[in-house]
Amino acid sequence: MNRTINLDKTQRDGEQRAAFRNAVDEMGMTFTDSSSFERAFSRTKQAASRNGAVTGAQLQAIVDEAESGMEIFRGVADTFR
């Protein structure tokens, strides 16, 4: 899906969460618990802040990463770059 999500910095947190939840729902993705939702939302906000928007493929990767818990290794990998 060629979905793009833009989390505008001028939006309130609740509006950003609603936009994120809507994009995730439209793509048919689900979360097993609230902590994986929070991790994915936080990473999506970071990516949108850096890039201006997040593509559907990026969103899918972020959600998959949050669900699997693999983001714990991101800091270790970034140390060696």
C-alpha positions as CSV (number, residue, x, y, z in Angstrom):
1,M,0.0,0.0,0.0
2,N,1.3,3.4,-0.9
3,R,0.1,5.0,2.3
4,T,2.0,8.0,3.7
5,I,1.5,9.3,7.3
6,N,2.5,12.8,8.2
7,L,2.5,13.6,11.9
8,D,2.4,17.4,11.9
9,K,4.4,18.9,14.8
10,T,1.6,21.5,15.2
11,Q,-0.9,18.7,15.9
12,R,-1.7,17.9,19.5
13,D,-0.5,14.5,20.8
14,G,-4.0,13.1,20.7
15,E,-4.4,14.1,17.0
16,Q,-1.1,12.5,16.1
17,R,-2.1,9.3,17.9
18,A,-5.4,9.3,16.0
19,A,-3.6,9.8,12.7
20,F,-1.2,7.0,13.6
21,R,-4.0,4.6,14.7
22,N,-6.0,5.4,11.6
23,A,-3.0,4.6,9.3
24,V,-2.3,1.4,11.2
25,D,-5.9,0.3,11.0
26,E,-6.1,1.1,7.3
27,M,-3.1,-1.1,6.7
28,G,-4.7,-4.0,8.7
29,M,-2.0,-4.0,11.4
30,T,-2.7,-4.7,15.0
31,F,-0.8,-4.5,18.3
32,T,-0.6,-7.3,20.9
33,D,-0.4,-4.8,23.8
34,S,-0.3,-1.0,24.6
35,S,3.5,-1.0,25.1
36,S,4.1,-2.1,21.5
37,F,1.7,0.6,20.3
38,E,3.6,3.2,22.3
39,R,7.0,2.0,20.9
40,A,5.7,2.1,17.4
41,F,4.0,5.5,17.8
42,S,7.2,6.9,19.3
43,R,9.4,5.6,16.5
44,T,6.9,6.8,13.9
45,K,7.0,10.3,15.4
46,Q,10.8,10.3,15.3
47,A,10.9,9.1,11.7
48,A,8.3,11.7,10.7
49,S,10.3,14.4,12.5
50,R,13.4,13.5,10.5
51,N,11.9,12.8,7.1
52,G,8.7,14.9,7.1
53,A,6.5,11.8,6.5
54,V,6.5,8.0,6.9
55,T,5.7,5.7,4.0
56,G,3.5,2.7,4.4
57,A,6.6,0.4,4.0
58,Q,8.4,2.3,6.8
59,L,5.3,2.2,9.0
60,Q,5.0,-1.6,8.5
61,A,8.7,-2.0,9.4
62,I,8.3,0.1,12.5
63,V,5.2,-1.8,13.7
64,D,6.8,-5.2,13.0
65,E,9.9,-4.1,14.9
66,A,7.8,-2.8,17.9
67,E,5.8,-6.1,17.9
68,S,8.9,-8.3,17.8
69,G,10.8,-6.2,20.4
70,M,13.9,-6.1,18.0
71,E,14.3,-2.3,18.5
72,I,16.3,-3.0,21.6
73,F,19.2,-3.8,19.4
74,R,19.0,-0.5,17.4
75,G,21.1,1.4,19.9
76,V,23.8,-1.3,19.8
77,A,23.9,-1.3,16.0
78,D,24.0,2.5,15.9
79,T,27.1,2.5,18.2
80,F,29.1,0.6,15.5
81,R,28.2,2.9,12.6
